Amino acid sequence: MTPAEACDLVDFWDAAPWPLTRDQAQQLAVDGLGWTTEVEDGVSYLMNTVSGFTVPDVSTIGSRGDLSYLSLDLADTIREVTRESRRFLGDAFALVVREAEIRWGTPVMRDSEQTTSATWDTASGGRISFRLAPRSLSAMFETPQGVELDRKTGHR
């Protein structure tokens, strides 16, 4: 996925008419992004089948009916961590953060032992994060309801 595509995806979610339930967000993704849903054991799961990743799952986490978070991969998951895979994911992370800085300004950067993240608060009240880990590069959009829930529970 190109840096522009990654930023466009989270811009799409940031512009959504929040609050939305998980089902409403899934339908929005099907209609607006061409993604699909799969049903397993009576539960519908959102899939980013457009980007062609080996694992197309999109995590959707809600609270009290409203969706709080969406998390999706921006590159295929790395099976074996090598110097080349680290370089590839690191370069991809740097490029997506550079594109995001042009759009949203300077991020809050966080480093932990295994991950690096870049985070922006949005005008809608949401929060966008890109996360680099040894095996993955992902994006998370935290809905305005998710940000408020975090605030109330003392996170961030």
C-alpha distance (Angstrom), angle and dihedral (degrees) to the residues before:
residue distance angle dihedral
M1 . . .
T2 3.77 . .
P3 3.81 120.9 .
A4 3.83 89.9 -111.8
E5 3.82 91.2 52.5
A6 3.81 91.2 49.5
C7 3.80 91.9 50.9
D8 3.81 91.8 43.7
L9 3.82 89.7 55.0
V10 3.78 94.7 53.7
D11 3.81 90.1 41.8
F12 3.82 87.0 55.7
W13 3.80 90.5 54.5
D14 3.79 93.1 43.0
A15 3.82 90.0 54.5
A16 3.82 93.5 49.9
P17 3.82 117.7 116.7
W18 3.81 97.3 -103.6
P19 2.98 135.0 -132.2
L20 3.80 97.7 61.7
T21 3.77 131.4 158.4
R22 3.79 119.1 -124.8
D23 3.81 90.3 -102.4
Q24 3.81 92.0 50.3
A25 3.82 91.1 48.8
Q26 3.80 90.5 48.8
Q27 3.80 91.1 51.9
L28 3.81 90.5 47.3
A29 3.83 89.4 54.1
V30 3.80 92.1 47.7
D31 3.81 92.4 49.0
G32 3.81 99.2 36.6
L33 3.81 104.2 32.2
G34 3.80 104.1 24.7
W35 3.81 91.4 -118.5
T36 3.79 120.9 147.1
T37 3.77 138.7 -136.9
E38 3.78 128.2 -134.8
V39 3.77 124.4 -160.2
E40 3.79 119.9 -141.7
D41 3.80 122.2 174.2
G42 3.79 89.6 -12.6
V43 3.82 93.8 -54.0
S44 3.81 121.5 114.6
Y45 3.80 117.4 -136.4
L46 3.80 126.2 -165.4
M47 3.81 117.6 -125.8
N48 3.80 129.0 -167.7
T49 3.80 94.8 -146.4
V50 3.82 91.9 158.8
S51 3.83 97.3 73.2
G52 3.81 94.6 54.7
F53 3.80 97.5 -129.2
T54 3.80 120.5 161.2
V55 3.81 89.8 -122.5
P56 3.83 107.8 34.3
D57 3.83 97.2 179.8
V58 3.79 119.4 137.9
S59 3.80 114.8 -160.8
T60 3.77 115.2 -135.0
I61 3.79 118.0 -174.2
G62 3.76 123.3 -176.0
S63 3.74 140.3 -177.5
R64 3.81 126.1 -153.3
G65 3.80 92.1 -11.5
D66 3.82 98.5 -52.4
L67 3.78 120.5 100.4
S68 3.80 112.8 -112.4
Y69 3.81 104.8 179.0
L70 3.80 142.8 15.4
S71 3.78 119.3 -165.9
L72 3.79 126.0 -175.4
D73 3.78 140.6 167.0
L74 3.80 120.0 -105.9
A75 3.81 93.5 -167.2
D76 3.78 135.9 19.2
T77 3.80 114.8 -80.2
I78 3.79 113.1 -98.3
R79 3.80 112.8 -122.8
E80 3.80 98.3 -167.1
V81 3.79 118.8 30.0
T82 3.79 110.2 -135.7
R83 3.79 136.1 159.3
E84 3.82 88.1 -98.2
S85 3.82 94.0 49.4
R86 3.80 91.0 49.0
R87 3.80 90.2 49.8
F88 3.81 91.7 47.5
L89 3.82 94.3 50.3
G90 3.83 92.4 41.0
D91 3.79 91.6 51.9
A92 3.82 91.4 46.4
F93 3.83 90.3 49.8
A94 3.81 91.9 49.7
L95 3.80 91.4 50.2
V96 3.82 94.8 48.3
V97 3.81 91.3 47.3
R98 3.82 90.1 49.4
E99 3.83 90.7 52.2
A100 3.80 90.6 45.9
E101 3.83 92.2 50.5
I102 3.80 89.3 56.2
R103 3.81 89.4 53.6
W104 3.80 104.0 35.5
G105 3.80 108.5 15.5
T106 3.78 130.8 -120.7
P107 3.82 115.1 -8.6
V108 3.76 129.8 -142.1
M109 3.81 103.4 -108.6
R110 3.79 122.4 -150.8
D111 3.78 128.4 -175.7
S112 3.77 126.1 -167.7
E113 3.77 130.5 171.5
Q114 3.82 93.8 -80.8
T115 3.81 106.7 13.5
T116 3.78 144.0 51.4
S117 3.79 122.2 -160.9
A118 3.79 137.3 -173.1
T119 3.81 116.8 -158.1
W120 3.79 135.3 -171.6
D121 3.80 130.0 -174.4
T122 3.80 110.5 -139.3
A123 3.79 132.9 -141.6
S124 3.82 89.2 -114.1
G125 3.81 90.3 62.8
G126 3.81 92.0 -104.2
R127 3.78 129.2 118.4
I128 3.80 130.2 -132.3
S129 3.81 123.0 -157.7
F130 3.78 133.1 179.6
R131 3.79 114.3 -161.0
L132 3.80 129.5 -162.3
A133 3.82 117.5 -160.8
P134 3.81 129.8 166.0
R135 3.82 92.0 -96.3
S136 3.79 103.7 26.5
L137 3.77 151.9 33.1
S138 3.79 113.5 -150.6
A139 3.78 144.0 166.9
M140 3.76 129.3 -141.6
F141 3.76 127.6 -164.7
E142 3.77 113.4 -162.9
T143 3.79 109.9 -159.8
P144 3.80 120.4 -131.8
Q145 3.83 86.4 -104.2
G146 3.81 90.4 52.5
V147 3.80 91.9 49.6
E148 3.81 90.1 50.0
L149 3.81 91.4 48.1
D150 3.82 89.9 51.5
R151 3.80 90.2 49.1
K152 3.80 92.0 51.1
T153 3.80 92.6 48.6
G154 3.80 93.7 46.9
H155 3.81 99.0 -107.6
R156 3.80 115.3 139.3
